[in-house]
Every structure is written in structure tokens, then in C-alpha cells.
Amino acid sequence: MTQETPDAPPLRLALIGGGIAGVTLLLALLKHTSRTHITPHLYEATPQFSEIGAGIAFGSNSIRAMERISSEMAAAYNKHATFQPDSGALEKKLWSSYRMGMDGKNGLKAGDYLHEVHAAVARSSVHRARFLEAMTALLPDEGEGYVSFSKRLVGILDNEAEGTVTVQFADGTEEVVDAVIGCDGVRSRVRQILLEGEEAAEPVFSGKYAYRGLIPMEEAVAALGEDTARNNHFHWGYDGHLLTFPIEHGRTMNVVAFRTKMDGVWEHGGRWVLPGDQEKMLRDFKGWGKDVQAILGLMRKADIWALYDHAPASIYYRGSRMCMLGDAAHASTPHQGAGAGMAVEDVWVLSRLLAEVRGKADLERAFRAYDAVRRPRTQRLVRSSRDAGILYECQKEGVLDDVEKIRADLDDRMWWIWDLDLDAHLQEALDVFRDGA
Ligand SMILES: Cc1cc2nc3c(=O)[nH]c(=O)nc-3n(C[C@H](O)[C@H](O)[C@H](O)COP(=O)(O)OP(=O)(O)OC[C@H]3O[C@@H](n4cnc5c(N)ncnc54)[C@H](O)[C@@H]3O)c2cc1C
């Protein structure tokens, strides 16, 4: 434990952004730090907490991180999560099936199985909006006194002499705090300021976009059969792929239909989400197999999302006064379904480090230790996830010629994410923190 500064006022931390990362961090700080040392306050740009009506999957690593952050958070997740039906007598649970979504050039036909990946823990996923609601309900008085809405961060002034920062909002108000933690997502303003002058400050179009929509499960079962409708499936194709999984306790099928934009450019005047366009979607998947056509035909209101990620940031903090976490630090494409899970891990490590902080002098050490253990792991996901998107869309030379190679690749792709020893990982961060004293 660090030396306590006598009568030091609590450190004021401004958390910017109230998505999964920001709300989880607020919950974790309220649980693991004392108000005599740290006072967190979350500033969210929108008038209320909001998430989209789509599904999100969490691997066993993220669920273990939730359990460590707070048993209430893990219980909220478990209450709303849909656990994929077990695959019979297998010792390991089915994580996902991979099938052809269209005919392949080498004789593979639409519907042919490529592989099944299994995990030690059943795959689970949750409706994003329900989960965020459940988490915000865990905040004392629903966040009263700890959360301000309609506060869009526009600037950060570094008051070096006082060792503080002034956070400035679009409505003209400002607050002086000891440090700011950016949880403001892929288009993070905190990241732009923290990495000012670096190319990595801005997100990059990954070259892919996705239609996201939902289907009532009974309709999906009638069209596809029980197994295809109720279990997680990837449908592979050339320059596109589909992902489906159950949410809302199996009442709804979540669908994401991905396409590559062959010119690699996203225009649309800075808009990353466009209203659904059924005709364009059907055109995009013309000639694909019957399951894919059935899924697309049943999809409700499928908005189009441009998929951006981040080139590796050289650092996740600046001195003792700025840090970033979640997508703000390491937005990845969604092809391994692990971005939000990484944010939950970030929170576990950073909140436990901040629990050790007793004065301003400790803050930089905590941020440095967080950066040292979290940056390599989270940036690996960004790289690996891009690579997975290329694999599922048969953009690797001769990929379908060797199905055994695909199987080996898929078997290896998730274990390093799921198998993290969280306690050893945290210990590593605590060692860096203590060594820096
Ligand atoms: C199609 C798709 C599928 C995905 N599937 C999965 C999955 O299955 N599993 C998984 O783990 N991950 C998945 N991800 C990734 C996951 O969505 C993100 O990693 C996660 O939502 C990041 O959370 P966040 O809180 O960091 O950012 P966000 O969810 O983007 O939240 C940022 C918050 O900050 C606020 N904000 C932004 N700017 C400001 C500002 N200037 N001032 C104040 N507030 C601001 C926003 O309003 C928002 O509330 C998927 C992503 C996509 C696109």
C-alpha cells in the first residue's frame, strides 16, 4: 500500500463516456476505491444512457472479470444472458459453427460445415440495451451525484502548475479535476487530445461494413431449423460473411451481415451508421445460399454500420492527468466478438490499481502499470480481429483449398482471449505499480 498523503483531498476523476466501458468503470471505482481517496464522476454526451438493440457476446475471460469487479454486475449479466444450447455429450461446449454461406470455388457448397469451435464455458450473449440498463440500475440512486448527462467533452486544458486538468464541454461548462479517463468510444475526443499529432489519434475504416438486425426466433427456427437458428453460426463467403446468435433468452436471433467495400473508402459525410436498406442488402448478397437468403429476408430494420478500428496507440496515458480505456484506447473490428470484453478487463485492472492510489503522485504510476499490461493484449485483439475478418471472407489466398488449415486457425484464434489468468495479470500490473514507487 502506498504512503497516505495526510489530509489530502480525494482525487477527482472525470470519466468521459457512459457506454459499457464507462459505466463499468464507475461501478468498479465505487466498489473498489474509497471516497476519501477517489471521487469519480461520469460525463455522458447524450441525454441518457443508451445502447442499441443488438446482441453482444462475452467470453469466459470477460465474465470472470465481471465477477471480480462486482458480484452484482456478474449477476445482472447472468440474469439477462442467453446461454447457447449445450451440444449434447461433448465435454466442451459449442462456441460456434462455421459453414459456407455460398458455394466455394473448390467444390464446397453453401451450407457445408467447415468447423465447430468448442469452449470450456457455454457461449453467452446479451441484449446490449438490457445489459446497460441492468448495470446502471446498480449505481447508487441510479447514478445521482455521480453522473451528468448532455455533457459532450470538447477540450482538455492541462493546468501543469496546479497538477489538474480542466475538462470543457460543448455546452460551455467546464470542470477542474485531477485526471480524466476517456471511455468515449472509437471516435474518442480524449484519444485525439492524448495522441495529438500521431496518426493513431484518429480511427481508420477497416474496409468492411455490416447490416445489423434482429429476427423473432420462432420465424428463424421455421426457416432454418433448430440448430442453425439457435446456435452461433458464421456463414462464410467471398468478400462477405454472416454471423447469427441467440439473445433475449433465445426469443430473438441477432444477425450481423458483413460486406467488404471493395474500394476501401467510406464516405457518407462522416456518418458511420446509415438507415437500413433492404434492397441494397439483398443486392449485396445476391447469389448466396438459401440459409443466407432466408436470414436476410426475415431481418427487421437492418441499419448499416461502417466498421472502424484503431492503429496501435503508442501509449494509453499522458502523465498523471489523462488515460483512456475500452474502445477509446483500442477499438477493434467485431470479428472475434471481444472488444467489449477487453473493456471489462481494462476496468478490472485499472480500478484495482486506482484502489492503491493515495495521492496525486501515485496516479501516473497507476496509469503506467495499466498501460504496461493492457496495451499488448488489447492491441493483439485489434490485429487478430482484422485478420479474422479477412479469413471469414475468403480473402486469404487459397484459403478454402485446405480446410484442415482453417480448422487449426479457428481452434487457435480464441483461446488466448478466453484463457487469461486474470489474477496473474493483475499481479503483474500491481508489481509494475509498486516497482515504480
Ligand atoms: C457490429 C459489432 C458487433 C460487436 N460485437 C461484439 C461482441 O459480440 N462482443 C464484444 O465484446 N464486443 C463486440 N463489439 C465491440 C463493442 O461494441 C465495443 O468494444 C464496446 O461497445 C465498446 O464500449 P465503450 O464503452 O468503450 O464505447 P462505446 O460503446 O462507443 O461508448 C462510448 C460512450 O461515450 C459517449 N461519448 C462519445 N464521445 C463523447 C464525448 N466527447 N463526451 C462525452 N461522452 C462521449 C457515447 O455517447 C457513448 O455512450 C462489437 C462491435 C460492433 C461494431
Ligand as a Chemical Component Dictionary entry (heavy atoms), coordinates in Angstrom:
data_LIG
# 
_chem_comp.id                   LIG 
_chem_comp.type                 NON-POLYMER 
_chem_comp.pdbx_formal_charge   0 
_chem_comp.three_letter_code    LIG 
# 
loop_
_chem_comp_atom.comp_id 
_chem_comp_atom.atom_id 
_chem_comp_atom.alt_atom_id 
_chem_comp_atom.type_symbol 
_chem_comp_atom.charge 
_chem_comp_atom.model_Cartn_x 
_chem_comp_atom.model_Cartn_y 
_chem_comp_atom.model_Cartn_z 
_chem_comp_atom.pdbx_ordinal 
LIG C1  C1  C 0 -21.135 -4.978 -35.185 1  
LIG C2  C2  C 0 -20.415 -5.037 -33.862 2  
LIG C3  C3  C 0 -20.521 -6.183 -33.084 3  
LIG C4  C4  C 0 -19.791 -6.288 -31.880 4  
LIG N1  N1  N 0 -19.912 -7.444 -31.151 5  
LIG C5  C5  C 0 -19.193 -7.567 -30.014 6  
LIG C6  C6  C 0 -19.305 -8.763 -29.225 7  
LIG O1  O1  O 0 -20.055 -9.678 -29.562 8  
LIG N2  N2  N 0 -18.557 -8.844 -28.081 9  
LIG C7  C7  C 0 -17.732 -7.823 -27.673 10 
LIG O2  O2  O 0 -17.068 -7.964 -26.627 11 
LIG N3  N3  N 0 -17.623 -6.690 -28.394 12 
LIG C8  C8  C 0 -18.334 -6.529 -29.548 13 
LIG N4  N4  N 0 -18.230 -5.381 -30.274 14 
LIG C9  C9  C 0 -17.361 -4.297 -29.766 15 
LIG C10 C10 C 0 -18.103 -3.498 -28.701 16 
LIG O3  O3  O 0 -19.303 -2.985 -29.255 17 
LIG C11 C11 C 0 -17.250 -2.335 -28.205 18 
LIG O4  O4  O 0 -15.971 -2.814 -27.885 19 
LIG C12 C12 C 0 -17.875 -1.704 -26.947 20 
LIG O5  O5  O 0 -19.195 -1.289 -27.173 21 
LIG C13 C13 C 0 -17.015 -0.507 -26.531 22 
LIG O6  O6  O 0 -17.592 0.106  -25.400 23 
LIG P1  P1  P 0 -17.117 1.552  -24.965 24 
LIG O7  O7  O 0 -17.918 1.868  -23.756 25 
LIG O8  O8  O 0 -15.633 1.599  -24.916 26 
LIG O9  O9  O 0 -17.528 2.520  -26.167 27 
LIG P2  P2  P 0 -18.983 2.951  -26.660 28 
LIG O10 O10 O 0 -19.951 1.835  -26.524 29 
LIG O11 O11 O 0 -18.793 3.543  -28.006 30 
LIG O12 O12 O 0 -19.425 4.085  -25.637 31 
LIG C14 C14 C 0 -18.871 5.371  -25.680 32 
LIG C15 C15 C 0 -19.770 6.317  -24.902 33 
LIG O13 O13 O 0 -19.128 7.591  -24.851 34 
LIG C16 C16 C 0 -20.047 8.599  -25.211 35 
LIG N5  N5  N 0 -19.246 9.681  -25.810 36 
LIG C17 C17 C 0 -18.641 9.705  -27.015 37 
LIG N6  N6  N 0 -17.971 10.849 -27.200 38 
LIG C18 C18 C 0 -18.151 11.575 -26.075 39 
LIG C19 C19 C 0 -17.693 12.861 -25.654 40 
LIG N7  N7  N 0 -16.923 13.622 -26.446 41 
LIG N8  N8  N 0 -18.082 13.326 -24.430 42 
LIG C20 C20 C 0 -18.852 12.560 -23.608 43 
LIG N9  N9  N 0 -19.311 11.338 -23.963 44 
LIG C21 C21 C 0 -18.961 10.841 -25.180 45 
LIG C22 C22 C 0 -21.005 7.932  -26.184 46 
LIG O14 O14 O 0 -22.246 8.608  -26.253 47 
LIG C23 C23 C 0 -21.132 6.542  -25.561 48 
LIG O15 O15 O 0 -22.126 6.484  -24.576 49 
LIG C24 C24 C 0 -18.956 -5.238 -31.456 50 
LIG C25 C25 C 0 -18.868 -4.056 -32.229 51 
LIG C26 C26 C 0 -19.587 -3.955 -33.418 52 
LIG C27 C27 C 0 -19.474 -2.690 -34.227 53 
# 
loop_
_chem_comp_bond.comp_id 
_chem_comp_bond.atom_id_1 
_chem_comp_bond.atom_id_2 
_chem_comp_bond.value_order 
_chem_comp_bond.pdbx_ordinal 
LIG C1  C2  SING 1  
LIG C2  C3  SING 2  
LIG C2  C26 DOUB 3  
LIG C3  C4  DOUB 4  
LIG C4  N1  SING 5  
LIG C4  C24 SING 6  
LIG N1  C5  DOUB 7  
LIG C5  C6  SING 8  
LIG C5  C8  SING 9  
LIG C6  O1  DOUB 10 
LIG C6  N2  SING 11 
LIG N2  C7  SING 12 
LIG C7  O2  DOUB 13 
LIG C7  N3  SING 14 
LIG N3  C8  DOUB 15 
LIG C8  N4  SING 16 
LIG N4  C9  SING 17 
LIG N4  C24 SING 18 
LIG C9  C10 SING 19 
LIG C10 O3  SING 20 
LIG C10 C11 SING 21 
LIG C11 O4  SING 22 
LIG C11 C12 SING 23 
LIG C12 O5  SING 24 
LIG C12 C13 SING 25 
LIG C13 O6  SING 26 
LIG O6  P1  SING 27 
LIG P1  O7  DOUB 28 
LIG P1  O8  SING 29 
LIG P1  O9  SING 30 
LIG O9  P2  SING 31 
LIG P2  O10 DOUB 32 
LIG P2  O11 SING 33 
LIG P2  O12 SING 34 
LIG O12 C14 SING 35 
LIG C14 C15 SING 36 
LIG C15 O13 SING 37 
LIG C15 C23 SING 38 
LIG O13 C16 SING 39 
LIG C16 N5  SING 40 
LIG C16 C22 SING 41 
LIG N5  C17 SING 42 
LIG N5  C21 SING 43 
LIG C17 N6  DOUB 44 
LIG N6  C18 SING 45 
LIG C18 C19 SING 46 
LIG C18 C21 DOUB 47 
LIG C19 N7  SING 48 
LIG C19 N8  DOUB 49 
LIG N8  C20 SING 50 
LIG C20 N9  DOUB 51 
LIG N9  C21 SING 52 
LIG C22 O14 SING 53 
LIG C22 C23 SING 54 
LIG C23 O15 SING 55 
LIG C24 C25 DOUB 56 
LIG C25 C26 SING 57 
LIG C26 C27 SING 58 
# 
